[in-house]
């Protein structure tokens, strides 16, 4: 095996380092690339993949894990030819280990299964040095077409290929048993070319996507977290200048493939074959050739092919170094390329530190991408900058008039700004475009409720629940609607459903307590409040609501304890101090009542009820002072 491995060290000997130094240099360069983002925020889909996906955050490392086991599988296959047992040309054990590692790579990411194909190509063309052109010539023109004469039985090649094929079929069967056969549902905005009616348009755009991926490997300057939604307009005719990119890609690929197949130098053939194998085979699942994929360009899918790019780059450099008279100039050029790429990587790493930097960096790369504008707007809205968020949401809807999520979020902001009629128009359009969009139905119901169109609001809420059975927030808003209509039993039932689906739904618990309190059902209100606090023991709003109920039930000591606990958790809530003052006022602790009335009015000088109660208390204190003086 050692004699079969391509070795470029002698061609670029002035880059040759001892093993431990080489590892240290790679580690240092990696550190420089990513050190500035080690303490960055969770951004983009990290929230779903890591934060909300709890004992399972490792899913955020799917591509890295796939690459790890992909390479381990390849190294295991290589080891099959190093660990020869006496009388055997290869080790079956290590071939099987390689297949198992390939299965693990696929479980991390579907792309991992391509290692089996790469191992087969590596075995046939690199290990066994089969010349494809010579093989085809033998099969077509020589009378003896036996597999042995063609070289396919050489050193157990056919047996190993059979093992790899059986392993691949087994892996695919396991994947089918786990996930089923149904393909994911993608939309036109995810991959516009795959929905084109014309075969010509599909083919030419797929090839243009390949050229973009190749360019990102060569010059990773245009990087974007999402390339969908109009980021790359379709090529619809041969007059489009972008056709040049396709021609350049295939000119280079065909040249490399011809050299890999036709070169008389077997050493050159094997290196080019290995490089092209790593470059092309792992990319095949993302090529749209076998099935539709849910993206136009995804930088993650060229992570594994970048290995092949590095092999080809190094080999090309070694050829140049043989021809160059001034090798130091060539070395400086290579080091310069390395430095530029390290700087680019560090810059991109810094852009992933926060969502704001990540989303804004995409605006210059994909200004036509509605999703980019949507995410910038969402980030601004989360920070409370609604005016700026509206601008980006409107642009997202302009770029993609069917972007229902942008319509929903824009409608929500307009609802909060009391621009109810435009909000209703947007949300109505969203549910018309996507009738099963539960969140838009719920928000439409909230707007209709605000417009006092109660029947329509109720219908919208129930439609939302129809499309999303477990929807506690919708039950909560339905309960508010019923409370406005004095349908108290329906309101309580709706809020109870919300708490069953989401036991920590504080607002639903609070509304139940308050409604029962206001309708004079103090015992039931107390029971609900205690039940809520058992589930959410640190919620100060629940402490406050239950304290009010206990005060009305003349359980002053327990009420006082809850008020004080709520104030400790939220000391700047004027109503907490005001209601505690009312409790002390009823209880006869007038000095403490006066103290908390004053704190409450300091926090909120406009609170009318507190001002009136404080005036009553002061008159009572004055009367007591007069009696004491008399």
C-alpha positions in Angstrom: 0.0 0.0 0.0 2.8 2.4 0.8 4.1 2.1 -2.7 0.7 2.8 -4.2 0.1 6.1 -2.2 0.7 9.4 -4.1 3.5 11.2 -2.3 4.1 14.9 -3.1 6.6 15.6 -0.4 9.6 15.3 -2.7 8.1 17.7 -5.2 7.6 20.4 -2.5 10.4 19.4 -0.1 10.9 22.9 1.3 7.4 22.7 2.8 8.1 19.4 4.4 7.8 19.5 8.2 8.2 16.8 10.9 4.8 15.3 11.8 4.4 17.0 15.2 5.3 20.4 13.7 2.8 19.9 10.8 0.1 19.1 13.3 0.9 22.2 15.4 0.9 24.4 12.3 -2.6 23.1 11.2 -3.9 23.6 14.8 -2.6 27.1 14.9 -4.0 28.1 11.6 -7.4 26.6 12.6 -7.3 28.6 15.8 -6.6 31.8 14.0 -9.5 31.1 11.6 -12.1 30.5 14.3 -10.9 32.0 17.6 -12.9 35.2 17.2 -16.3 33.4 17.3 -15.8 30.8 20.1 -18.0 32.9 22.4 -20.5 34.0 19.7 -24.3 33.7 20.0 -26.5 30.9 18.8 -27.7 32.3 15.4 -30.0 31.4 12.5 -31.1 27.8 12.9 -29.0 27.1 16.0 -32.0 28.0 18.1 -34.0 25.0 16.7 -31.0 22.7 16.2 -29.4 23.2 19.6 -31.3 25.4 22.1 -34.8 24.0 21.5 -33.6 20.5 20.6 -32.7 19.5 24.3 -29.8 15.8 25.4 -29.4 16.4 21.2 -27.4 19.7 20.4 -24.9 17.5 18.6 -27.2 17.8 15.6 -25.5 21.2 15.0 -22.3 19.3 14.3 -23.8 17.0 11.6 -21.5 18.1 8.8 -18.4 17.9 10.9 -19.3 14.5 12.3 -20.1 13.2 8.7 -16.7 14.5 7.5 -15.0 12.8 10.5 -16.5 9.3 9.9 -16.2 9.8 6.1 -12.5 10.2 6.4 -12.2 7.5 9.0 -14.0 5.1 6.6 -11.5 6.0 3.8 -8.5 5.6 6.1 -10.0 2.2 7.3 -10.3 1.1 3.7 -6.6 2.1 3.1 -5.7 0.2 6.2 -7.2 -2.9 4.7 -4.2 -3.0 2.3 -1.6 -2.3 5.0 -2.9 -4.9 7.5 -2.2 -7.8 5.2 -2.4 -11.3 6.8 -0.1 -14.0 5.5 -1.4 -15.2 2.2 -3.9 -12.5 1.7 -3.7 -9.3 -0.4 -6.1 -7.4 1.9 -7.9 -7.5 5.2 -11.6 -8.3 5.1 -12.0 -7.0 8.6 -10.9 -3.5 7.7 -13.1 -3.4 4.6 -16.1 -4.2 6.9 -14.9 -1.6 9.4 -14.8 0.9 6.6 -18.4 0.0 5.6 -19.6 0.4 9.2 -17.9 3.8 9.5 -19.5 4.8 6.2 -22.9 3.9 7.7 -22.2 6.1 10.7 -21.2 8.9 8.4 -24.5 8.6 6.5 -26.5 8.6 9.8 -24.8 12.0 10.6 -25.5 13.3 7.1 -26.9 11.5 4.0 -23.9 12.7 2.0 -21.8 10.3 4.0 -22.9 7.2 2.1 -20.9 8.4 -0.9 -17.7 7.2 0.8 -18.6 3.7 -0.4 -18.5 4.9 -4.0 -15.3 6.8 -3.4 -13.7 3.7 -1.8 -14.7 1.6 -4.8 -13.1 4.2 -7.2 -10.0 4.4 -5.1 -9.6 0.6 -5.0 -10.1 0.2 -8.8 -8.1 3.1 -10.1 -5.6 3.9 -7.4 -4.9 0.6 -5.6 -5.3 -1.7 -8.6 -4.1 1.0 -11.1 -6.8 0.0 -13.6 -6.6 2.1 -16.8 -10.2 2.7 -17.8 -9.5 3.3 -21.4 -7.5 0.1 -21.6 -10.3 -1.7 -19.8 -12.9 -0.5 -22.2 -10.7 -1.4 -25.1 -10.3 -4.9 -23.8 -14.0 -5.4 -23.2 -15.0 -4.0 -26.6 -12.3 -5.2 -29.0 -10.6 -8.3 -27.5 -12.3 -11.7 -27.9 -11.4 -12.9 -24.4 -13.9 -10.7 -22.3 -13.5 -12.6 -19.1 -13.4 -10.6 -15.9 -10.0 -12.1 -15.0 -8.5 -11.0 -18.4 -10.0 -7.5 -17.9 -8.3 -7.2 -14.6 -11.5 -7.1 -12.4 -10.6 -10.1 -10.4 -7.1 -8.8 -9.7 -6.2 -9.0 -6.0 -9.9 -9.6 -5.0 -11.2 -6.3 -6.4 -14.5 -7.7 -7.5 -15.0 -9.3 -4.0 -14.3 -6.0 -2.3 -16.6 -4.1 -4.6 -19.3 -6.6 -3.9 -18.8 -6.1 -0.1 -19.1 -2.3 -0.6 -22.3 -2.7 -2.7 -23.9 -5.0 -0.2 -23.0 -2.6 2.5 -24.5 0.3 0.6 -27.7 -1.6 0.0 -27.9 -2.5 3.6 -27.3 1.1 4.8 -30.0 2.4 2.4 -32.5 -0.3 3.7 -31.8 0.8 7.3 -32.3 4.4 6.3 -35.6 3.5 4.6 -36.8 1.6 7.6 -36.0 4.5 9.9 -37.2 7.5 7.8 -39.5 5.9 5.2 -39.5 6.5 1.4 -41.4 9.8 1.2 -39.3 12.7 -0.1 -39.2 16.0 1.8 -41.7 18.6 0.5 -39.8 21.4 -1.1 -41.2 24.6 -2.7 -40.3 26.5 -5.8 -38.5 29.2 -3.7 -36.2 26.6 -2.3 -34.9 25.3 -5.6 -36.5 27.2 -8.6 -34.6 25.3 -11.3 -36.1 22.0 -10.2 -39.6 23.3 -10.8 -38.9 24.6 -14.3 -41.0 23.0 -17.1 -38.2 23.0 -19.6 -35.6 20.3 -19.4 -33.1 22.7 -21.0 -33.7 25.3 -18.3 -33.3 22.7 -15.5 -30.1 21.3 -17.0 -28.4 24.6 -17.7 -29.2 26.0 -14.3 -28.1 22.9 -12.5 -24.8 23.2 -14.3 -24.6 26.9 -13.4 -25.1 25.9 -9.7 -22.2 23.5 -10.1 -20.0 26.3 -11.4 -21.0 28.5 -8.5 -20.0 25.8 -6.1 -16.7 25.4 -7.9 -16.1 29.2 -7.7 -16.8 29.2 -3.9 -14.1 26.6 -3.5 -11.7 28.7 -5.6 -12.7 32.1 -4.2 -14.9 31.9 -1.1 -15.7 35.6 -1.0 -19.5 35.5 -1.8 -20.8 33.7 1.2 -24.4 33.7 2.4 -26.3 31.8 5.0 -29.1 31.2 2.5 -29.1 31.2 -1.3 -32.8 30.6 -1.9 -35.8 32.9 -2.8 -34.5 34.6 -5.9 -30.9 34.9 -4.8 -29.7 33.4 -8.1 -32.1 34.3 -11.0 -32.7 31.5 -13.4 -30.9 31.3 -16.7 -33.6 31.0 -19.4 -31.7 31.4 -22.7 -28.2 30.8 -24.1 -27.8 34.6 -24.5 -27.3 34.9 -20.8 -23.6 35.8 -20.1 -23.5 33.4 -17.2 -23.3 30.6 -19.7 -19.6 31.4 -19.8 -19.3 30.0 -16.2 -20.7 26.7 -17.3 -18.2 26.5 -20.2 -15.3 27.3 -18.0 -16.3 24.7 -15.5 -16.7 21.9 -18.0 -13.5 22.9 -19.9 -11.5 22.5 -16.6 -13.3 19.3 -15.6 -13.0 17.6 -19.0 -9.4 18.5 -19.1 -8.7 17.0 -15.6 -10.8 13.9 -16.4 -8.9 13.3 -19.7 -5.6 13.6 -17.9 -6.9 11.2 -15.2 -7.9 8.7 -17.8 -5.4 9.1 -20.6 -2.1 10.2 -19.1 0.7 7.7 -19.6 2.0 8.6 -16.2 0.3 6.2 -13.8 1.4 8.3 -10.8 -0.4 11.3 -12.3 -3.5 9.3 -13.2 -3.8 8.0 -9.6 -3.4 11.5 -8.0 -5.9 13.1 -10.4 -8.4 10.3 -9.9 -8.2 10.5 -6.1 -8.6 14.3 -6.2 -11.5 14.2 -8.7 -13.1 11.4 -6.7 -13.0 13.4 -3.5 -14.2 16.5 -5.4 -17.1 15.0 -7.4 -18.4 11.9 -5.6 -19.4 13.5 -2.2 -21.1 16.3 -4.2 -23.4 14.0 -6.1 -26.3 13.9 -3.6 -26.5 17.7 -3.9 -26.4 17.7 -7.7 -30.2 17.3 -8.3 -29.3 14.4 -10.6 -30.9 11.7 -8.5 -33.6 13.6 -6.6 -34.7 17.2 -6.0 -32.8 19.0 -3.2 -34.1 21.8 -1.0 -31.5 24.4 -1.9 -29.9 26.3 -4.7 -26.4 26.5 -3.3 -25.4 25.3 0.2 -21.9 26.0 1.3 -22.0 23.0 3.7 -22.2 20.5 0.8 -18.8 21.5 -0.5 -17.1 20.8 2.8 -16.2 17.2 1.8 -15.5 18.1 -1.8 -13.0 20.7 -0.6 -10.7 17.7 0.2 -10.5 16.9 -3.5 -9.9 20.6 -4.2 -6.9 20.6 -1.8 -5.5 17.5 -3.4 -5.7 19.0 -6.9 -4.4 22.3 -5.8 -1.4 20.7 -4.1 -0.7 18.5 -7.1 -0.9 21.5 -9.5 1.5 23.4 -7.2 3.9 20.5 -7.3 3.9 20.5 -11.1 4.5 24.2 -11.1 7.3 23.8 -8.6 9.1 21.3 -11.0 9.0 23.9 -13.8 9.7 27.0 -11.8 13.2 28.3 -11.7 12.6 30.7 -8.7 10.7 28.4 -6.4 10.7 30.9 -3.5 8.4 33.2 -5.5 6.0 30.3 -6.0 6.3 29.5 -2.2 5.4 33.2 -1.4 2.5 33.0 -3.7 1.1 29.9 -2.1 1.7 31.3 1.4 -0.1 34.5 0.2 -3.1 32.4 -0.9 -3.1 30.7 2.5 -3.0 34.0 4.3 -5.8 35.5 2.3 -8.0 32.4 2.9 -7.2 32.5 6.7 -8.2 36.2 6.8 -11.4 35.5 4.8 -12.2 32.6 7.2 -11.6 34.8 10.2 -13.8 37.5 8.8 -16.6 35.0 8.0 -16.2 33.5 11.4 -16.7 37.0 13.0 -19.9 37.5 10.9 -21.3 34.3 12.6 -20.9 35.9 16.0 -24.3 37.4 16.0 -27.5 37.2 13.9 -27.3 40.9 13.1 -23.8 40.6 11.6 -24.7 37.4 9.8 -27.9 38.6 8.2 -26.5 42.0 7.2 -23.5 40.4 5.6 -25.9 38.6 3.3 -27.5 41.8 2.0 -24.5 42.6 -0.2 -24.3 39.0 -1.5 -28.0 38.3 -2.1 -29.9 41.6 -2.3 -32.7 39.8 -4.2 -33.2 37.1 -1.5 -36.4 37.8 0.3 -35.4 35.5 3.2 -32.3 37.7 3.9 -34.5 40.8 4.2 -37.0 38.8 6.3 -34.3 37.7 8.8 -32.8 41.2 9.0 -36.3 42.5 9.8 -37.0 39.8 12.3 -33.7 40.5 14.1 -34.6 44.2 14.3 -38.1 43.4 15.5 -36.7 41.2 18.3 -34.6 44.2 19.4 -37.6 46.5 19.5 -36.8 48.5 16.4 -40.2 48.1 14.7 -40.0 50.9 12.3 -36.8 49.5 10.7 -38.2 46.0 10.8 -41.3 47.1 8.8 -39.0 48.4 6.0 -37.3 45.0 5.6 -40.5 43.0 5.9 -42.1 45.1 3.2 -39.1 44.5 1.0 -39.3 40.8 1.6 -42.9 40.8 0.5 -42.1 42.9 -2.5 -39.4 40.5 -3.6 -41.6 37.4 -2.9 -45.3 38.3 -3.0 -46.1 34.8 -1.6 -43.8 35.0 1.4 -46.4 34.2 4.0 -44.0 34.3 7.0 -43.0 37.9 6.1 -46.7 38.8 5.8 -47.5 37.3 9.2 -44.6 39.1 11.0 -45.4 42.4 9.3 -49.1 42.0 10.1 -48.1 41.3 13.8 -46.1 44.6 14.0 -48.9 46.6 12.3 -51.4 45.0 14.8 -49.2 46.2 17.7 -49.1 49.7 16.2 -52.9 49.6 15.9 -52.8 49.7 12.1 -55.4 47.0 12.1 -56.9 47.2 8.6 -53.6 46.8 6.8 -52.7 44.0 9.3 -55.9 42.3 8.4 -55.3 42.5 4.7 -51.8 41.0 5.0 -52.9 38.2 7.3 -55.9 37.4 5.1 -53.6 37.2 2.1 -51.2 34.9 4.0 -53.9 32.4 4.9 -55.3 32.6 1.4 -51.9 31.6 0.0 -51.3 29.0 2.6 -54.6 27.8 4.1 -52.9 25.6 6.7 -50.8 28.5 8.2 -52.0 28.2 11.8 -50.0 31.1 13.2 -51.4 33.5 10.6 -55.0 32.3 11.3 -54.5 33.0 15.0 -53.0 36.5 14.4 -55.9 37.2 12.0 -58.3 36.2 14.8 -56.5 38.7 17.2 -56.9 41.5 14.7 -60.6 40.7 14.1 -61.1 40.6 17.8 -59.6 44.0 18.1 -61.9 45.2 15.3 -64.8 43.8 17.4 -65.7 41.3 14.7 -66.1 38.5 17.2 -67.7 35.8 15.1 -65.0 36.0 12.5 -62.3 36.1 15.2 -63.7 32.9 16.8 -63.8 31.2 13.4 -60.2 32.1 12.7 -59.1 30.8 16.1 -60.8 27.5 15.5 -59.3 27.2 12.0 -55.9 27.7 13.5 -56.5 24.9 16.1 -57.8 22.7 13.3 -54.5 23.0 11.5 -52.4 22.8 14.7 -54.0 20.6 17.3 -51.6 21.4 20.1 -51.7 25.2 20.0 -51.8 26.6 23.6 -51.4 30.3 22.5 -54.4 30.0 20.3 -56.5 28.6 23.1 -55.3 31.4 25.3 -56.5 34.1 22.7 -59.7 32.2 22.2 -60.3 32.4 26.0 -59.7 36.2 25.9 -62.4 36.4 23.1 -64.9 34.5 25.2 -64.1 36.6 28.3 -64.8 39.8 26.2 -68.2 38.2 25.3 -68.9 37.3 28.9 -68.9 33.6 28.0 -67.1 32.8 31.2 -67.3 29.0 31.1 -66.0 28.9 27.6 -63.2 31.2 28.5 -62.2 29.1 31.5 -62.3 25.9 29.3 -60.1 27.5 26.6 -57.6 28.6 29.2 -57.6 25.2 30.9 -56.9 23.7 27.5 -53.9 26.1 27.1 -52.5 25.0 30.4 -53.0 21.3 29.7 -51.0 21.7 26.5 -48.5 24.0 28.0 -48.4 23.8 31.9 -46.1 26.8 32.1 -48.5 29.1 30.3 -48.5 31.8 32.9 -50.9 34.1 31.1 -53.6 31.5 30.8 -53.2 30.6 34.6 -53.4 34.3 35.5 -56.5 34.9 33.4 -58.3 32.0 35.0 -57.4 33.3 38.5 -58.5 36.8 37.7 -61.8 35.8 36.0 -62.7 33.6 38.9 -61.8 36.4 41.3 -63.8 39.0 39.5 -66.9 36.7 39.4 -66.7 36.0 43.1 -65.5 32.4 42.9 -62.7 33.0 45.5 -62.3 29.4 46.6 -62.0 28.2 43.0 -59.6 31.1 42.2 -57.5 30.1 45.2 -57.4 26.5 44.1 -56.4 27.4 40.6 -53.7 29.8 41.9 -52.2 27.2 44.1 -52.2 24.6 41.3 -50.4 27.2 39.0 -47.7 28.0 41.6 -46.9 24.3 42.1 -46.2 24.1 38.4 -44.5 27.6 38.0 -43.2 28.3 41.6 -41.1 31.4 40.6 -43.7 33.3 38.6 -44.2 36.6 40.4 -47.3 37.5 38.4 -49.0 34.3 39.7 -47.9 35.2 43.3 -49.5 38.6 42.8 -52.8 37.2 41.5 -53.1 34.6 44.2 -52.1 37.2 46.9 -55.1 39.3 45.8 -57.5 36.4 46.1 -56.1 35.5 49.6 -56.4 39.1 50.7 -60.1 39.2 49.7 -60.6 35.9 51.6 -59.1 37.7 54.7 -56.0 35.3 54.7 -53.9 38.4 55.3 -50.7 36.7 56.6 -50.4 34.3 53.6 -51.4 37.1 51.2 -48.7 39.4 52.7 -46.0 36.7 52.3 -46.9 36.2 48.6 -47.0 40.0 47.9 -43.5 40.4 49.5 -42.2 37.5 47.5 -43.6 38.9 44.3 -42.1 42.3 45.1 -38.7 40.8 45.8 -38.8 39.1 42.3 -40.1 42.3 40.6 -39.4 45.4 42.9 -40.4 48.0 40.3 -44.0 46.8 39.7 -46.1 49.7 41.0 -49.3 47.6 41.2 -47.5 45.1 43.5 -46.8 47.8 46.0 -50.2 49.4 45.5 -52.1 46.2 46.2 -49.9 45.3 49.2 -50.7 48.7 50.5 -54.5 48.0 50.1 -53.9 44.7 52.0 -52.2 46.6 54.9 -55.0 49.2 54.7 -57.6 46.5 55.3 -55.5 44.7 57.8 -55.1 47.9 59.9 -51.3 48.2 59.4 -51.6 51.9 58.3 -47.9 52.8 58.5 -46.9 50.0 56.2 -49.9 50.8 54.0 -48.7 54.4 53.7 -45.1 53.3 52.9 -46.2 51.0 50.0 -48.7 53.6 48.6 -45.9 56.1 48.4 -43.5 53.6 46.7 -46.3 52.7 44.2 -47.0 56.3 43.4 -43.3 57.0 43.0 -43.1 54.2 40.5 -46.3 55.2 38.7 -47.6 58.7 39.7 -50.6 58.4 37.4 -52.2 55.3 39.0 -55.7 56.6 39.8 -56.8 53.9 42.1 -53.7 54.1 44.2 -53.9 57.9 44.5 -57.5 57.7 45.7 -56.7 55.0 48.3 -53.6 57.0 49.4 -55.8 60.1 49.9 -58.3 58.1 52.0 -55.5 56.7 54.1 -54.0 60.1 54.7 -57.4 61.5 55.8 -57.8 58.5 58.2 -54.4 59.1 59.6 -55.1 62.8 60.1 -58.4 61.9 61.9 -56.5 59.5 64.2 -53.9 62.1 65.0 -56.7 64.6 65.9 -58.3 62.1 68.2 -55.0 61.4 69.7 -54.3 65.1 70.3 -57.8 65.6 71.8 
